[in-house]
Amino acid sequence: MPIRSALPLAAALALLLTGCGQEPLPEAADGTDLTACADADCTVRVSSGAEIPLDKEFGMTPVQVAISEDEITFKSTDGGGGSFSVGGVAKVSNRLQNISIEALGIKGDEAVVTITPS
């Protein structure tokens, strides 16, 4: 009988020690330097509210980032009347106008994002 009551306690302790099962964010090759994304070839760490600038050749205003728990949203406009928004969970590739953008990991209000031309 004492063994059965110890198992839930052991499971709870294991979750606490591993941070509730969340893995740490992957490394970002470009760190937090969002200007590294101007050429649409970067891997950066962002927080909710960040704006990722892109060169004018991509025809987009800076990409706005919103993070909520385990979901991320990317928004931009064409500088005129058009706007675009994509999002989802980590490890789902999205296309925003003429770039591919993907969150490699999300934790709290931070994420590691990779951008490539598409």
Backbone hydrogen bonds, N-H to C=O, Kabsch-Sander energy under -0.5 kcal/mol:
donor,donor_aa,acceptor,acceptor_aa,energy
5,S,1,M,-1.3
6,A,2,P,-1.2
7,L,3,I,-1.2
9,L,5,S,-0.7
10,A,6,A,-2.4
11,A,7,L,-2.4
12,A,8,P,-2.3
13,L,9,L,-2.3
14,A,10,A,-2.2
15,L,11,A,-1.9
16,L,12,A,-2.1
17,L,13,L,-2.3
18,T,14,A,-1.2
19,G,16,L,-1.2
20,C,15,L,-3.1
21,G,15,L,-0.5
22,Q,19,G,-1.5
29,A,27,E,-0.6
30,D,43,T,-2.8
31,G,28,A,-2.2
33,D,30,D,-2.0
34,L,32,T,-1.5
36,A,33,D,-1.8
37,C,34,L,-1.7
38,A,35,T,-1.6
40,A,37,C,-2.9
42,C,115,I,-1.9
44,V,113,V,-2.5
45,R,31,G,-3.0
46,V,44,V,-0.5
46,V,111,A,-3.1
48,S,109,D,-2.2
49,G,65,V,-3.2
50,A,47,S,-2.1
52,I,63,V,-3.0
55,D,38,A,-3.0
58,F,55,D,-1.9
59,G,56,K,-2.2
61,T,77,T,-2.4
63,V,52,I,-2.7
64,Q,62,P,-0.5
64,Q,75,K,-3.1
65,V,50,A,-2.6
66,A,73,T,-2.2
68,S,71,E,-2.5
71,E,68,S,-2.0
72,I,88,G,-2.9
73,T,66,A,-2.6
74,F,86,V,-3.4
75,K,64,Q,-2.1
76,S,84,F,-2.3
78,D,82,G,-2.4
84,F,76,S,-2.9
86,V,74,F,-2.3
88,G,72,I,-2.4
91,K,103,A,-3.7
92,V,89,V,-0.8
93,S,91,K,-0.5
94,N,101,I,-2.2
96,L,94,N,-0.5
96,L,99,I,-2.6
97,Q,95,R,-0.5
98,N,96,L,-0.5
99,I,96,L,-1.5
100,S,116,T,-3.5
101,I,94,N,-2.9
102,E,114,T,-2.2
104,L,102,E,-0.7
104,L,112,V,-3.2
105,G,112,V,-1.0
107,K,110,E,-2.9
110,E,107,K,-1.9
111,A,46,V,-2.4
112,V,105,G,-2.0
113,V,44,V,-3.2
113,V,111,A,-0.6
114,T,102,E,-2.8
115,I,42,C,-2.5
116,T,100,S,-2.2
118,S,98,N,-2.1
